[in-house]
């Protein structure tokens, strides 16, 4: 009956026992077999629960690794942007250093011009000094001429007038020359001060204020450039480290994928063992829920066939898979052409199934894609805007559950399917449960499945 109960190869055959000699052995063997089957069922159920827990933890870890990989990738992009910015800063600082050098050269050129101006002003001052000496001499000659004119009397009067005029003119020339010399001296002092500001003396520590300012700018730009170089080096090292982290995360993701596949195999073995035990004809703790799921699936099938027969709905309506998104829903909800029919027909079957046992969590009819037109009444609450955690737990209708368990139940065409899985209740809350599923067939066409979930 069960491979686990079969005789091991090479084991010695037990001695045949006559039914007449042992009238109670048949009943005893049957009771032992039933007890063994129930024990296997219980162990398989426990194994399935552990497998579902492990699979759930692996799934959580995989999602966490994916989020970490996305975060590292985003950080790597930011580091790359910073590196590019630092490179731009380095380029600008190099250009700034070049500009400072050009300014320094220009100032030195101005300094040379100033030196030339100072030399010219000195020449002007010397010329003014010469004019002043000539004026003094002219005044002296004019004075002597005036004295001689007075001695000559009436004959020298005209000459005396000329001499006086020459003396006055010489005085004015002297005064103008002195004023020129004063102005040149003042201008020379100012130009000397300017020359001191912009003078650059090679090999001397003391430089002009302008060159000191240029030197400070140059030093500041150099420090910025050095800092940018250091930052680029740090970013480069950080980029290499993040690349290593990305590789490690990718390796972890690959390992988790392998672990997930193996956990899937482990879980399938557990489910197949539970199904095999359930098919052996001996009632187990899962039998009532399997029978309830099959009975509810038959009722849904009958209701849908009646709707087609009476013209309440068409086959095109019933098998409509053009799901229309409901705007603003989160998690996403959809509508189809058979939602109204489902709202009218399904609750009478689904709500009654909840009364089978306190362990029953939900009973829903889904189409082949895992779409839930209408859920149990307690899970058909209108969504709350911005409250995705509450919506996930309480607004489970009009949604598509196309995860591993959902699609397996929706597309199962065997008499029944028994699965163990972890259900997301929202807000990081999960519960481990079993699910018995039976196919819903409408006029010979597979429509979906009846999902009945119950706790351990």
Secondary structure as the mmCIF struct_conf table of DSSP 4:
data_model
#
loop_
_struct_conf.conf_type_id
_struct_conf.id
_struct_conf.beg_label_comp_id
_struct_conf.beg_label_asym_id
_struct_conf.beg_label_seq_id
_struct_conf.end_label_comp_id
_struct_conf.end_label_asym_id
_struct_conf.end_label_seq_id
HELX_RH_3T_P HELX_RH_3T_P1 UNK A 3 UNK A 5
BEND BEND1 UNK A 6 UNK A 6
HELX_LH_PP_P HELX_LH_PP_P1 UNK A 7 UNK A 8
TURN_TY1_P TURN_TY1_P1 UNK A 9 UNK A 10
HELX_LH_PP_P HELX_LH_PP_P2 UNK A 11 UNK A 16
TURN_TY1_P TURN_TY1_P2 UNK A 19 UNK A 21
TURN_TY1_P TURN_TY1_P3 UNK A 23 UNK A 24
HELX_RH_AL_P HELX_RH_AL_P1 UNK A 25 UNK A 152
HELX_RH_3T_P HELX_RH_3T_P2 UNK A 153 UNK A 156
HELX_RH_AL_P HELX_RH_AL_P2 UNK A 157 UNK A 198
TURN_TY1_P TURN_TY1_P4 UNK A 202 UNK A 203
BEND BEND2 UNK A 205 UNK A 205
HELX_RH_AL_P HELX_RH_AL_P3 UNK A 209 UNK A 278
TURN_TY1_P TURN_TY1_P5 UNK A 279 UNK A 281
TURN_TY1_P TURN_TY1_P6 UNK A 285 UNK A 286
HELX_RH_AL_P HELX_RH_AL_P4 UNK A 287 UNK A 309
TURN_TY1_P TURN_TY1_P7 UNK A 310 UNK A 311
BEND BEND3 UNK A 312 UNK A 313
HELX_RH_AL_P HELX_RH_AL_P5 UNK A 315 UNK A 318
TURN_TY1_P TURN_TY1_P8 UNK A 319 UNK A 319
HELX_LH_PP_P HELX_LH_PP_P3 UNK A 323 UNK A 323
STRN STRN1 UNK A 324 UNK A 325
HELX_LH_PP_P HELX_LH_PP_P4 UNK A 326 UNK A 326
TURN_TY1_P TURN_TY1_P9 UNK A 327 UNK A 328
BEND BEND4 UNK A 330 UNK A 331
STRN STRN2 UNK A 334 UNK A 335
TURN_TY1_P TURN_TY1_P10 UNK A 337 UNK A 338
HELX_RH_AL_P HELX_RH_AL_P6 UNK A 339 UNK A 353
TURN_TY1_P TURN_TY1_P11 UNK A 354 UNK A 355
BEND BEND5 UNK A 356 UNK A 356
TURN_TY1_P TURN_TY1_P12 UNK A 358 UNK A 359
STRN STRN3 UNK A 360 UNK A 367
TURN_TY1_P TURN_TY1_P13 UNK A 368 UNK A 369
STRN STRN4 UNK A 371 UNK A 372
BEND BEND6 UNK A 373 UNK A 374
HELX_RH_3T_P HELX_RH_3T_P3 UNK A 377 UNK A 379
STRN STRN5 UNK A 380 UNK A 380
HELX_LH_PP_P HELX_LH_PP_P5 UNK A 381 UNK A 384
TURN_TY1_P TURN_TY1_P14 UNK A 385 UNK A 386
HELX_RH_AL_P HELX_RH_AL_P7 UNK A 388 UNK A 394
STRN STRN6 UNK A 395 UNK A 395
BEND BEND7 UNK A 397 UNK A 398
STRN STRN7 UNK A 399 UNK A 400
BEND BEND8 UNK A 403 UNK A 403
HELX_RH_AL_P HELX_RH_AL_P8 UNK A 404 UNK A 411
BEND BEND9 UNK A 414 UNK A 415
STRN STRN8 UNK A 417 UNK A 426
TURN_TY1_P TURN_TY1_P15 UNK A 427 UNK A 428
STRN STRN9 UNK A 429 UNK A 442
TURN_TY1_P TURN_TY1_P16 UNK A 443 UNK A 444
STRN STRN10 UNK A 445 UNK A 455
#
